[in-house]
Every structure is written in C-alpha cells, then in structure tokens.
Amino acid sequence: MADDPAELTKKLLTEILDEEAVREINVRLWDGTYWPDDQPRRATLVLNHPGALRQMFLPGDEVSLAEAYLYNDFDIEGDIEAIFPVADRLSEKVKDTKWKLRLGKDLLRLPNRKSPRTARRGRARLRGRRHSVERDRQAISYHYDVSNEFYALWLDRRMVYSCAYFTSPDDDLDTAQEQKLEYICRKLRLRPGQRLLDIGCGWGGLVIYAAQHYGVEALGITLSRNQVEWANQRIAEAGLADRCRVEYLDYREVDEEEGFDRLVSVGMFEHVGEEMLEVYFRRAYRLLKPTGLFLNHAIARPATIPWTKGPTFSNTYVFPDGELISISTTLHVAEMVGFEVRDVESLREHYAMTLRHWVRRLEARHDEALKYVDEPTYRVWRLFMSGSAHGFTVGRHNVYQALLLKPGPNGESGLPLTRADLYRP
C-alpha cells in the first residue's frame, strides 16, 4: 500500500522540528491542514505540494534548500526571521549520520516532484580569474544592476544600501541613514575644499551628502552602471555637478596624481577578497595625502568561524565571489602597508535593525516589486536579508568602521585629542 504523503510528512516533521521550534513556527500542508496545530505562531511554513519536504531536505545542501523556497516548493508566512534559529539547530542535528540516514529513507518515500526552476535572473555564472577587474564587474552587476526601481521600493530616500546608525530603536530608516552619513563625515573630519573619494559609492548618497553639508569635492566610483546613471542624475538635480560626480571605475583603476584628503568605503569591502587585501590597501594608501584619513566600513566574520568553502546560497544567488574577512586580518594588512589604526567601532546591532527595516519595507511592497523583478528574485532578497539580520543578532556576522590614518612625514596625525567632536549636538 502506498504511503499517505500527508501522514508521512507529519511524521517527518516530528523528526525535523523540535519542541523549541514548534513554539515559534507551525506548518500548513498543501491540503490546508496544520501541524502541530493551527494556533498562531511567529511564522508558518507552507508546504505547497506533497513532495515539498523531499525537495527541501533530501539533497542535503544549503543551495537546494534555498531553491526550494525561491521556486515555491514551500513558502514562509509571517516573521521569516523566526525560521533561522530553527535552521541553526537543524544544522547541528544533521551532523548525526544515523539520524540523517533515517530521515533520508523516509524522504525518499515522498513524491519526487518539484516546482519548475525557471527565473529571469537565475544562478550567478561568472567568467574569468577570481577578483580580476573584469570578473568583479560581472559580480557587481549581478547584484546591483537588478533594477534601480526595485531597490528604491525598500531603501531609504537617499538609496543608502549599508548599515544605518540608530540613536534610538524608534528612529525611522530615513533618519537612521542620515545619521550614519553624518557620523561618517564627522569621523573623517571633513572640511570645505577637501577632496573625498568614495570607493563603491552605490547610488551616491554619501558623496551628495558630503558635498552638500561639508563643502567637499567628492568623487564616487562603482562597477554598477545602473548606480552611475542614477547617482549622476541625482547630483545634477541637486545642483552639485561642479563638485560632485560618480564614475564607472574599479578601485584599481583610480590613479589621480593630485591625491585625496579623505577616502571612504562603505559596504564595498566584502567584494574585495582576502587575496586582494594588500592590493586594495596599497592603492588606498597611494591615493591618500599625508595626514589623510580612510574610513573602511565592512561586514566581517569572527576569526573563530572558518570561511565556508563550496557553493552557498550567498555566493550562488546573492554576492558571487563575496568574502567576509575577520577584522583582525583586515587591520593586520592595513598596518602592513603603512596605515595607522586610529579607531575601530562595531555597529553589529545597528545592522540587524537596518535589515529588519528593509525586510518589512520589501514585504509591504511585494506586489510593486513584481513590476521590476520576478518572484524568485524577490525571494532572494527576502531570504538573504532576514537571514543576515539573524546572523548579526547572534554574532555570526559583525560590521566595523575602521578609521585609518596615513601619518605625515614626521608622524603627525592632525587629529584632535578627543572624540568629543564626533558626538557634538
């Protein structure tokens, strides 16, 4: 007699989800029934067909599980972030080989059916030598050239795609992002007439802010053509074209003899790669004038967590060739090329809050988002941003602002004795 897929699915769920999990989530089957009950939870896992669990767990890898969500074998209703603590505990259970083999035998008894794997964007397929200029162009375009209008739906009004800075949990996203821009400008001690280079400037939010509020001459560079077009249009609308511009350039292609008084990189460093750290910091050091400051704002992994080798959801669908490097490694290389480390600040909790704002705003505009991207692409961003929020919350990820100095010929820094100016009203 053939297995009843619904009963077998419920049996499997008792193996997969522990007591702590079912306090946070429940499951709705394709026939409308619930497991373990229909009482409200933070999130509901929706299995869209009798073979859903097989597609989710039988391949046994992160990418296949993510694809089962992207292509609608299952859905997640409610607070998607509630799923990730469950996934953390499950990743520990699968280390038990006997448990995994027993589970696999039951999964094989479910129907072998999956939703069609068709999407406008699909997996990243890069060509060429890893972290070459040409391959980096492909990687950046894959993530950032999706649609300016899509990003505009859920980013703040300045289109800042990096960690905001909250002085209160009640700050809205526009306020928190403006506070971040102001905080960076203060850390750099910007003054009128200085030349500022923004490496990986995104849609130009920081260069516009710095030119407007601090009177600097600002150059932003990015490898996203969509961002260049958007940023320069906003610069023209703001009447800043005489002292602010964005160009399509790699950091290795900037070679201005005049040099810059200040450098900043916010949310770009994750694309550099550990093997290119010395190249990156040497170029920054050469471009910076003596007593110049370089603020490097970057996501990092703790040194105790090894970098995952092989395919992951992130390097397959989100940030191909992206790497999270420990802050100790980053600062070591920066010092080796001549920089002096003047300040390091973690904004880990701020990034978790930022990501939750982005997820809520994206979810609220789901139907509008589908005018610019397809459903699998929408789900890529929903999944990776909510998963990242969880990662920052539990300390699996961190984000640091490192303020680096190129000392003057006699070791002078030109900096004040205290940080009081950073926190002035």
C-alpha positions in Angstrom: 0.0 0.0 0.0 1.4 3.4 -1.0 2.3 5.9 1.8 -0.1 8.7 2.6 2.1 11.8 1.8 0.3 13.9 4.4 0.8 11.4 7.2 4.4 10.7 6.2 5.0 14.5 6.1 3.7 14.9 9.6 5.9 12.0 10.8 8.9 13.7 9.2 8.1 17.0 10.8 8.2 15.4 14.3 11.8 14.4 13.4 12.8 17.7 11.9 11.3 20.2 14.2 12.0 20.1 18.0 9.8 21.5 20.8 11.5 24.8 20.8 10.8 25.2 17.0 7.1 24.5 17.3 6.8 27.2 19.9 7.8 29.7 17.2 6.5 28.1 13.9 3.8 25.8 12.7 3.3 24.1 9.3 0.4 24.3 6.8 0.2 21.4 4.3 -1.0 21.6 0.7 -4.4 20.3 1.8 -4.9 23.1 4.2 -4.3 21.1 7.4 -1.8 22.3 10.1 0.9 20.7 12.1 1.1 20.5 15.1 -2.0 22.8 15.3 -3.4 25.9 13.8 -2.7 28.2 16.7 -0.9 31.5 15.6 2.9 31.4 15.7 5.6 33.9 14.7 5.8 32.2 11.3 4.0 29.5 9.3 5.9 27.1 7.0 3.7 26.4 4.0 4.3 23.2 2.1 2.9 23.7 -1.4 2.8 20.1 -2.6 3.3 16.5 -1.3 6.9 16.3 -2.3 8.0 19.6 -0.6 10.0 18.2 2.3 11.8 15.9 -0.2 12.9 18.9 -2.3 13.9 20.8 0.8 16.0 18.3 2.7 16.9 15.3 0.5 19.7 17.0 -1.4 21.2 17.9 2.0 22.8 21.2 1.0 22.1 24.9 1.6 21.6 25.9 -2.0 19.0 23.2 -2.7 17.1 24.2 0.5 17.1 27.8 -0.6 16.0 26.9 -4.1 13.0 25.0 -2.7 11.9 28.4 -1.2 12.9 30.5 -4.2 10.9 28.3 -6.6 7.9 27.9 -4.3 8.1 24.3 -3.1 7.4 26.0 0.2 6.7 29.5 1.4 7.1 31.3 4.7 4.3 33.5 6.1 4.7 35.8 9.0 8.1 36.7 10.5 10.6 34.9 8.3 13.4 35.6 10.7 11.8 33.0 13.1 12.9 30.3 10.7 16.6 30.8 11.1 17.1 29.7 14.8 15.3 26.5 13.7 17.7 26.1 10.8 20.7 26.6 13.2 19.6 23.8 15.4 18.8 21.6 12.5 22.3 22.1 11.1 23.6 20.6 14.3 21.2 17.6 14.1 22.4 16.7 10.6 25.9 16.0 12.0 24.4 12.8 13.4 24.9 10.4 10.4 22.4 7.8 11.7 19.7 10.4 12.1 20.4 11.8 8.6 20.2 8.3 7.0 16.9 7.5 8.8 15.5 10.8 7.7 16.7 10.3 4.1 14.9 6.9 3.8 11.6 8.5 4.8 12.1 11.5 2.5 12.6 9.1 -0.4 9.1 7.7 0.2 7.6 11.2 -0.6 6.6 12.0 -4.2 9.5 13.1 -6.3 8.0 16.4 -7.5 9.4 19.9 -7.5 8.2 23.3 -8.8 9.7 24.5 -12.1 13.2 26.1 -11.7 12.7 29.0 -14.1 13.7 32.5 -13.3 14.7 35.7 -15.0 17.9 36.1 -13.0 19.0 32.5 -12.1 22.3 31.5 -10.5 25.4 33.7 -10.8 27.7 32.4 -13.6 30.9 34.4 -13.6 33.8 34.0 -16.0 37.5 34.8 -15.7 40.0 34.9 -12.9 38.5 35.4 -9.5 38.8 39.0 -8.3 40.1 40.2 -11.7 38.7 43.6 -12.6 36.6 42.0 -15.4 35.1 39.3 -13.1 34.5 41.8 -10.3 32.5 43.8 -12.8 30.3 40.8 -13.5 29.8 40.1 -9.8 28.8 43.7 -9.0 26.4 43.9 -12.0 24.8 40.6 -11.0 23.8 42.0 -7.6 23.3 45.7 -8.1 22.1 46.0 -11.7 18.8 44.2 -11.0 16.6 47.3 -11.0 17.0 50.8 -9.5 13.3 50.9 -9.1 13.3 47.7 -7.1 15.8 49.0 -4.7 14.0 52.3 -4.4 10.9 50.5 -3.1 12.6 49.5 0.2 15.7 51.5 0.7 15.6 55.0 2.3 15.0 58.1 0.3 18.8 58.5 -0.3 19.2 54.9 -1.5 21.8 54.0 1.1 22.4 50.3 0.9 24.5 49.7 4.0 24.2 49.7 7.8 22.3 52.6 9.2 23.1 54.3 12.6 20.3 54.4 15.2 20.4 56.6 18.2 17.1 55.1 19.3 15.2 51.9 18.3 12.3 54.3 17.4 14.4 56.0 14.6 12.8 55.5 11.2 15.1 54.3 8.3 15.5 57.8 6.7 16.6 59.3 10.0 19.0 56.4 10.8 20.6 56.5 7.4 21.1 60.3 7.5 22.6 59.9 11.0 25.0 57.3 9.5 26.1 59.7 6.7 26.6 62.5 9.2 28.6 60.2 11.6 30.9 59.1 8.8 31.6 62.7 7.8 32.4 63.6 11.4 34.7 60.6 11.8 36.5 61.7 8.6 36.7 65.3 10.0 35.6 66.7 6.6 36.3 70.3 5.8 35.3 72.6 2.9 37.6 72.3 -0.1 38.9 68.8 0.7 38.9 66.0 -1.9 36.9 62.9 -1.0 37.0 59.6 -2.8 34.1 57.1 -2.1 35.1 53.6 -3.2 32.0 51.7 -4.0 29.7 54.7 -3.7 26.4 52.9 -4.5 23.7 55.3 -5.6 25.7 58.3 -4.4 24.1 59.1 -1.1 27.3 59.8 0.8 29.1 61.9 -1.9 26.0 64.0 -2.3 25.6 64.5 1.5 29.3 65.3 2.0 29.3 67.8 -0.9 26.0 69.5 0.4 26.8 69.6 4.1 30.6 69.7 4.3 31.6 71.5 1.1 34.0 68.9 -0.2 34.8 67.9 -3.8 33.6 64.4 -4.0 34.3 61.5 -6.4 32.3 58.3 -6.2 33.2 55.1 -8.0 31.2 52.0 -8.6 31.1 49.0 -11.0 27.3 49.2 -11.4 26.2 51.1 -14.5 22.7 51.5 -13.0 24.1 53.2 -10.0 26.3 55.6 -12.0 23.3 56.7 -14.0 21.0 57.1 -11.0 23.7 58.9 -8.9 24.7 61.4 -11.6 21.1 62.3 -12.2 20.6 63.0 -8.5 23.8 65.0 -8.4 22.6 67.2 -11.4 19.1 67.6 -9.7 20.9 68.8 -6.5 23.0 71.3 -8.5 26.2 69.7 -7.4 27.8 68.7 -10.7 30.6 71.3 -10.3 32.0 69.5 -7.2 30.5 66.0 -7.1 30.4 63.1 -9.6 30.2 59.4 -9.9 32.2 57.3 -12.4 32.2 53.7 -13.6 35.6 52.7 -12.2 37.3 49.9 -10.2 39.4 51.0 -7.3 42.4 49.6 -9.1 41.8 52.0 -12.0 41.8 55.2 -9.9 45.1 57.0 -10.5 45.0 60.7 -9.8 48.3 62.4 -9.1 46.7 65.1 -7.0 45.5 62.6 -4.5 42.7 62.8 -2.0 42.4 64.3 1.5 39.9 61.6 2.6 38.9 58.1 1.4 35.8 56.2 2.4 34.5 52.7 1.6 31.1 51.7 2.9 29.7 48.2 2.1 32.1 47.6 -0.8 34.9 45.8 1.1 33.1 42.5 1.1 33.7 42.3 -2.7 37.5 42.7 -2.5 38.5 39.2 -1.4 41.2 38.2 1.1 43.8 37.6 -1.7 43.4 41.2 -2.8 43.7 42.9 0.5 47.2 44.1 0.1 46.4 45.5 -3.4 43.4 47.2 -2.0 45.1 48.9 0.9 48.2 49.8 -1.1 46.1 51.6 -3.7 44.2 53.4 -0.9 47.5 54.4 0.8 48.9 55.7 -2.5 45.8 57.8 -3.3 45.7 59.4 0.1 47.6 62.5 1.0 49.8 62.6 4.2 47.7 63.0 7.4 44.7 61.8 5.3 42.0 59.5 6.8 40.4 56.4 5.3 37.2 55.1 6.8 36.7 51.4 5.9 33.2 50.2 6.7 32.8 46.5 6.2 30.9 43.3 7.2 33.2 40.8 8.9 33.0 37.3 10.3 34.5 36.4 13.7 38.0 34.9 13.4 36.7 31.8 15.2 34.3 31.0 12.3 36.0 29.5 9.3 35.0 30.7 5.8 32.6 28.3 4.1 34.1 26.6 1.1 32.0 25.4 -1.8 28.6 26.6 -3.0 26.4 28.6 -0.6 23.1 30.5 -1.1 25.0 33.7 -0.8 27.7 33.1 -3.5 25.2 31.4 -5.8 22.3 33.9 -5.7 23.4 37.0 -3.7 27.0 38.1 -3.7 29.1 35.9 -6.0 32.8 35.9 -5.0 31.9 37.9 -1.9 34.0 37.2 1.2 33.7 38.2 4.8 37.1 38.7 6.4 37.9 38.9 10.1 38.6 42.4 11.4 42.0 41.2 12.8 43.1 40.1 9.3 41.9 43.4 7.7 43.7 45.6 10.2 46.9 43.5 10.0 47.1 44.1 6.3 46.2 47.8 6.6 49.1 48.2 9.1 51.5 46.3 7.0 51.1 48.7 4.1 51.6 51.7 6.4 48.3 52.8 7.8 47.9 53.6 11.5 44.7 52.3 13.1 43.0 55.2 14.9 39.6 53.9 15.7 37.5 50.7 15.3 33.8 50.6 16.1 31.4 47.7 15.8 27.8 48.5 14.6 26.5 44.9 14.8 23.2 45.7 16.4 22.6 48.6 14.1 22.9 46.3 11.0 20.3 43.8 12.4 17.9 46.7 12.9 18.6 48.1 9.4 18.0 44.7 7.8 14.7 44.3 9.6 13.6 47.7 8.3 14.5 46.6 4.8 12.7 43.3 5.0 9.5 44.9 6.4 9.5 47.5 3.7 10.2 44.9 0.9 7.4 42.7 2.1 5.0 45.6 2.3 5.6 46.3 -1.4 5.7 42.8 -2.7 3.2 43.4 -5.5 5.0 46.6 -6.6 8.3 44.7 -6.5 7.0 42.2 -9.1 6.7 45.0 -11.6 10.5 45.1 -11.7 11.7 41.6 -10.7 10.2 38.1 -10.7 9.0 36.2 -7.7 12.3 34.2 -7.2 14.3 37.4 -7.3 12.0 39.0 -4.7 12.5 35.9 -2.5 16.3 36.0 -2.9 16.3 39.4 -1.2 13.7 38.5 1.4 15.7 35.4 2.4 19.2 36.8 2.4 18.2 40.0 4.3 16.2 38.2 7.0 19.0 35.6 7.3 21.5 38.3 7.7 19.5 40.0 10.4 19.6 36.8 12.3 23.4 36.4 11.7 24.1 39.9 13.1 21.8 39.2 16.1 23.6 36.0 17.2 27.1 37.3 16.4 27.8 35.2 13.3 28.4 38.5 11.4 29.7 41.8 12.5 30.2 45.2 10.8 33.1 47.5 11.7 34.1 51.1 10.9 37.8 51.2 10.9 39.4 54.7 10.8 42.9 54.5 9.3 45.5 57.3 9.1 48.3 57.9 6.7 50.7 59.6 9.0 52.5 62.8 8.0 56.3 62.8 7.2 57.1 63.3 10.9 54.4 61.1 12.3 51.8 63.9 12.7 48.1 62.9 12.5 46.3 66.3 12.5 43.6 64.8 14.7 42.1 66.3 17.9 43.0 64.8 21.2 39.5 63.5 22.0 36.4 62.2 20.1 34.2 64.9 21.5 33.6 66.4 18.0 32.1 63.1 16.8 29.2 63.4 19.3 28.5 67.2 19.3 24.8 68.1 19.2 
